[in-house]
Amino acid sequence: MARIMEPLAKKIFKGVLVVELLGVFGAYFLFNRMNTSQDFRQTMSKKFPFILEVYYKSIEQSGMYEVREQDQEKWLNSKN
């Protein structure tokens, strides 16, 4: 019975590994896009504000506090 389960266990392990790698690369791509594009951050604030909040908190942890204020100032000025 153990020999029968080995190929299944390998397939499950490979599937989990692929899903985890896709998640890591997806998170990196999303962070990089938000980090380089203020317009993309504005889109994220409208569609997924909770993800933008995680982005702001993560960069504030690294000591960059001005990004949130710059975004809010630009978005406020663009409405006027």
N, C-alpha and C positions, 0 to 999 in steps of 0.2 A: 504494500500500500504506500510505503514511503517513496518508492521509486516513481509511482504514478503521480504523486503530489509535487515532485521536484520541478518538472517542466511548468506546471501551473504556478508554483511559487516564483519561479524565475520570470514568468510573464507578468505576474502581478507586481513584482519588484521593479521591472523595467517600466511598466506603466506608471507606477508611482513616481519613479525617478524622472520620467519625461514630463509629467504634470508639474512636479516641483521645479524643474528647470524652466519650463514655460512661465511659471509664476514669477520666478526670479528675474528672468529677462523682461517680462511684461512690466514688473514693478520698476525695473531700471529704466526702461523706455519711457514710462509714464513720468517718473521723477525727472529724467533728463529733459523731457519735453516741457514740463512745467517750469523747470529751472532756467530754461533758455527763452521762453516765449510768454510775455505778459498777456498777449491776446489769448493764448491757450488757457492761461490761468483764469481769465475772465470767462471763457466758455465753461471751464470746470466749475466756476463759482455759480453759474446759472444751472448747470445740469447735475453736478455732483459736489455740493458744497462741503460735505463731510470729508471727501478725499482731499480737497484743497486745504481744509483745516489740518489734516494730518501732515500735509506738505509744509504748511506754515510752522507747525509745532516742531517738525523735524529740523528745519533750517534754523529756527530760533534756539534749539538745543545746541547747535554748532556756533551760536553767537551772532548770527545775521538777523538783526531785529528790524532792519529798515525795509525789507521787501514787502511785508504786509501793508505798511503805511504808504509806501510808494504806489502800490497797486490801488489802494482805496482812494488815494489822492487823484490819480490819473482817471479812474473810473468815475469819480465824482465830477471832475472837470469836464469829462467827455459828455456827461448828461446835460451840462449847461450850455 
